[in-house]
Amino acid sequence: MQTAHLLQELFNAAVAAAMPQEQVARALGPYLKTKPKGRVLVVGMGKSAAAMARAVEDTWAQAGYTDPLEGLVITRYGHSVPTQSIEVIEAGHPVPDQNGMEGARQILQRVEPMTADDLVICLISGGGSALFTLPPEGISLANLADINRQLLASGADIVSMNVVRKALSCSSGGRLAATAYPAQVVSLIISDVAGDSLKAIASGPTVGATATTADALEILDRYHMTIPHHIRDYLQRNPSPVIVPGDERLSTTTNHLIATPQQSLEAAAQVALAHGYTPLILSDAIEGEARDVALVHGAIARQAKRHHQPVTPPCVILSGGETTVTVKQNFVGKGGRNSEFLLALAHYLDGEPGITAIACDTDGIDGSEDNAGALITPELWQTGHNAQKYLNTHDSYSFFKSIGALVMTGPTLTNVNDFRAIIIE
């Protein structure tokens, strides 16, 4: 098999392992063995929310129930799928918009009257922080959108971003679960964050948090962000905007991780083994500046190629997590963190024979472009241009488009963050 085809197969296996259909049925099945006494309401937010909602409907029918489910989920534009009775709203990501704000308000209004006899099924996946956004009174959606844009360009990691988002939200940081109390809340969660922290995934709408507004202010100052005076005043006047762990209103909530980056890396490793390549999983939680992470991966690949350490070729180095890109002021190009990682890696390896690589976002969209990521082979590299020029302007998309090396999948309807594979012959 050509290595380019194998790289694509590895990525496909990683995505398939995170698709919600089987995982939703497995986690939700025990709760539906007996029909709930009261109402059943399905809510959700994230890039996989619509696909998860359809999986809930299928699981509900498989349990033998014929009455339609009620509910509302919010997903990113272009990530919707047909559902029978659960309403789907598409909204802005990574910058929140009016649709997401209205959807968040509707979800909170729907769960508020639920009683102890009722069941709320909450579907959470990556992207939920931006999609499920309801700012406090006096703070506009435009304010939040501007702060999100600054965060995305700052190089801040996702945990820091979510601390700020929670501090400026009426929906995250345990607030959904608290609003639904005393109903039973069952959250099914697809992880897209390093370490699978439930507090970080979609800013933890059903999970208690400990971050304060002082933490948010420190992050805003650390990254030299410009915020209006009234927002700074709000943060100084509201020291604890989240629901803390141990709050009684969280006592009827159960959270289930149903898909993780590690599961996807293990699925790819099995494919590598089947093709005669020894897999080495570096980590499912690698973070840092994309081009810096690329240099480390490149050095490990060369060590394996030249010295058979830490793994002997033929082998595949696998990793996940979420890198960042700090955008310079002269930014003029297009590209996401995965294509930037791969361009920096290819520049470092400079066409070294026997090493090929792929880097993609498992949601099928690398940043804000239409590609999942890209792949590179020594042969493709020989047809390339001035890589440093493209790196200087964060224009990795244009580089890989020019050599026909973009990976185009469209939205995959799941999200367990970045996937990277390097094949060494």
Buried (B, 14 or more C-beta within 10 A) or exposed (E): EEBBEBBBBBBBBBBBBBBBBEBBBEBBEEBBEEEBEEBBBBBBBBBBBBBBBBBBBBBBEEBEBEEEBBBBBBBBEEBBBEBEEBBBBBBBBBBBBEBBBBBBBBBBEBBEEBEEEBBBBBBBBBBBBBBBBBBBEEBEBEBBBBBBEBBBBBBBBBBBBBBBBBBBBBBBBBBBBBBBBBBBBBBBBBBBBBEBBBBBBBBBBBBBBEBBBEBBBBBBEEBEBEBEEEBBEBBEEEEBBBBEEEBEBBEBBEBBBBBBBBBBBBBBBEBBEEBEBBBBBBBBBBBBBBBEBBBBBBEBBBBBBEEEEEBEBBBBBBBBBBBBBBEEEEBEBBBBBBBBBBBBBBBBBEBBEEBBBBBBBBBBBBBEBBBBBBBBBBEBBEEBEEBEEBBBBBBBBBBBBBBEBBBEBEBBBBBBBBBBBBBBE
